[in-house]
Amino acid sequence: MARIAHLSDIHFGAHDPRIVDAATAWLEERRPDLVVISGDLTQRARVEQFRAAAAWLNRLRAAGLKILVIPGNHDVPLFDVVRRFARPLARYKRYISRDLCPFYEDDEVAILGLNTARSLTIKDGRINHDQMDRLRESFAQVAPDKTRILVTHHPLFAMPIGRGGELSEAVGRHEDAVQAACEAGVHVALAGHFHRTYAEAAQKMVAHSGGALVIQAGTATSTRLRNAEPQSFNWLHVRRNNAIELQVIVWDGNAFRRASHVDYVREGEAWTGRDVIDPPTVGSLAVLQGTG
């Protein structure tokens, strides 16, 4: 079984230091096999924010934790127009990682991160055809029994983001990206961006989407909350490519605590979820969707 902590939208520069320390302590105590960070390490891509993010990542590495990290749209300068278009991710590459599409593989899982942040789209994301080719090629080399996980900042699929159920914009080149994920045999798609916790079978979200389980992370440490949803991150136990436990770990004002625990099982291309404990009760996660 692979144990993966999935954090997103850290937003150094608009973060709560106490929550950062609590998340760090939680990770150091639980010691996941891999920490996945799906973008937006900074609030405005400023040097001091990247330095703070780098120091945090180095603290995790010093504790012996492995990390797979990708950029988000907030890691591209917004107001520095020259830098935004000439060298949009230069600071990310200097302070965080030069690898914008990292790949990780062990005996249990194979995980590919793809950079969806772009200069032109401001907040929305895109995947280009070279990245789609890399997605297919990377997973083509993976043994069929391993769990194939795709990590992006922007989700591939439109999904409910507000209390009224309004849908988000899908990633640019959505149909081609979904087809590439299907051809690559992706089992799990991890993303962030909307500061919204959500999990659902891809086939319930869009036609011809393959057998992926879509898992969204909320913001782990930012003070920029949406829909009154508290800071949170995901704790995955990947038992097999058709059996995954998802726990949502939520900040309750004093500590990070488990708010929900759902056991997902896939038969064919259909994922179904079963609550392992009572439904979530921390904050507005009491109305968490996507557990069926």
N, C-alpha and C positions, 0 to 999 in steps of 0.2 A: 504494500500500500504506500502510495506517495502522499505526503502531507504538504499542502501548498497554502501559504498565506497570500491572499490577493488584496493588495491595497491600491488605491487610486486617488488622484486629485489631492495631493499633499499640500500644495499651494504655500510654500515658504514665502513669507511676505504678507500672507493673510492667514496665518496659522495660529493655533493656540499652543504655546510651548509646553504647557502642562499635559495636553493631550498627546503631543509628540513623545514626551517622555513616557507616558503611560503605554502608548502603542509599542514603543521600543522595549520597554520592560516585558510586555506581554510576549513579544516575539523572542526575546532572549530566554524567557522561561520555557515557552512551548517548543522552541527550536524546530521550526518547519524544515523540510528537506529543501524547499526553495521559497524565496520571497519574490512574488511577481508584483511589479509596480507599473500600472498601466497609464502613465502619463500625468502631466501637469504637476511637475515637481515644484514649480515656481508660480508666483502670481503674475509677475510682469517681466520675466526673463531678465532681471537685473543682476549684475555681478554679485552683489551681496546676497541675493536670494539663491543664486546657484552655489555660492560658497557654503551657505547654510545647508542646502540640500546635499552637497558633496560630503560635508562633515557628518551628516546623519547617515548617509550610505556607508561611509567609512567606519562609523561606529558599529553598524550592523555587521559589516565584513570582519571587523576586529573581534566580534563575538563569535565568529566562525560560521556566519550565515551566508548562503549562496543567494545571489540576487540576479534577477532578469528584469531590466528596466527599459522602457521606451519613452519617447517624448510625447507631450500633448500640445494642444494649440496655445496654451498659456506659456509654453517654453519657447515660443517664437515672439520676438519683440512686437508690441502693438503700436507704440507711439514713435519709436525710432524707425522711420520709414526706410531710410537708406539701408540700415542693417537688416530690416525685415525682409527686403527683397534681394539684397546682395549676399548676405550670409545669415539666413534665418535661424540656423541651429548651430552657429559657430560657438556660442557660449555653452550650449548643451554639450557639444563635442569636447570642449576644453575641460569642463568641470565634471561632467557626468560620464559620458561614454561616447567614443567615436563610432560605435556600432549602433546604427539606427534600426537594424532588423536582426536582433540577437536570436540565437538558437541554443536550446539546452536539451540534452538528452541523457537519460539514465536508464536503468533496467526496467523502469515502470512507465515513464512518460517521455514524450517528445514535445517540446514547446517552442513555437516560433512567434516572435514579436515583430509586428509591422508598424512602421511609422505612418500615421495618417495625417499628421500636422502639415499644413501648407501655408505659404505666404499669402496667397490670394483669397483663400476662403475665410479668413478671419477666425471664426469659431467653428465652422463646419470642417469635416475631414474628407479625404479622398484616398483611394488606393489606385496606383497606376498599374499598367499591364506588366511591367517588369516585376513588380512585387507579387502580382498574381502568378507569374511564372515561378518566382522563387518559392511561393507557397506550395505549388504543385511539386516542384523538384525536391524541396526539403523533406516533405512527408513521403515522397515516393521511395525514399531510402530507408524508411522506418518499418520495422517488423510489424506485421498486421495486428498482433495482439497488444501492442503498446497503445496507450491513450494519447491521441494527437490533440494538442491544445493550441488554439490560436489566440494571441493577445493583441488587441488594438486599443487605442485610446477612444476613438469614436466607434460606437457599435455599428456592425454591418446592417442591422435591421432597424426600421422605425419601431418605436415602442412608446407606451404611455409614460408621460413624464410629469403630468399635472394631476391635480385632484379631480379634474373633470374628465380625465382619460384622454386628453388631447395627445396626438402622436408627435414624436420627434421627427426630424429629418433623418433619413437614412444616409449612410456614408456615400460620397460621390462614386459613380460607377457601381452602384449598388447591385444591379443584376449580375454584372460580370464578376464582381467580388464574391457574391453568394455562390455562383456557379463554380468558381475556382475553389472555394471552401468545400463544396460538395465533391468535386473531383479529387481533392486532396484527402477526403475522408476525415474531415475535422469532427472530433467527438464533442469538444467543448470550446465555446467562444467566450473569452473574458474581455471585458471593456469597462470604461468608466464614463467620464465627461459630464453626465447629467446630475451627479450628486444624488443618485437615486438607486436604491437597492431593488433588484428585480431578477427573477429567474423564470425561464420558460423554455419549452421545447421550440426549436426554430420552426418546425412544421406547423405550429399553431400560430405563427406570426406572419408567415409568407409562404406562398405555394412554391413547390420545387426547391425547398431549402435544405434537403438532406436530413441527416440524423443528428445534428448538433444540439447540445444543450447550451442555451444562451444565459450567461451569468453576468450581471452588472454589479459593480461595486459603488457604494456611496462615497462621499468624501471621507478620508480617514482622519484628517486633522485640521481641515480648513474651518474658519469661522463663517464662511459663506454657505449657509445652509439653504436648502430649498424644500418647500412644502413642510417645513418644521421637522424634517427628518434629521435625527441626530447623526453625529459622526459615527462611522462604522467601517468595517472591512470584512472580507470573506475568509473563511477557514474551510478548506476543502480536504476531504479524505478521498483520494482516488483509488478505489479498490481494484477496479477493472475498467475497461473502456465502455462498459455498460452498467456500471454501478458506482455511484458517487454520492458521498454525503456532503451537504453544504450547511455550514453553520454561519450565521450572521452575528458578528461580534460588535456590540454597540456600546458607545460611551454613554453612561447613565448620569454623568455629572461628577462622578468620583472615580470611576474605574471602567475598564472595558469588561463587559459581561456578555455571555451568550444570550441572544434574544430569540433565535429560532434555530431549528435543527431539522433539516429535511433530507430524507433518503430518496435519491433518484435512481430509478432503474429503467433501462432502455430495452425494449423488445422491438426488433426490426429497426424502424426509424422513429419510433414513438417513445418519448420519455414520460414517465409518470412519477409523481412525488408523493411521499407519505411522511407526515409529521412524526418525528421520533419523540418529540416532547410536545407540550401544549403549544398552541400558536403563540407568536411573539407578543409581548406585552410591554416592551420598553418604548416609550415615546410614541411617535406616530407610526412606528413599524408594526403597530397592532393592526394596521390595514395593509400590510405587505401583500403584494400580489404575486402571482406566478408560482404557486406551490402545487399545481395540479397537472 
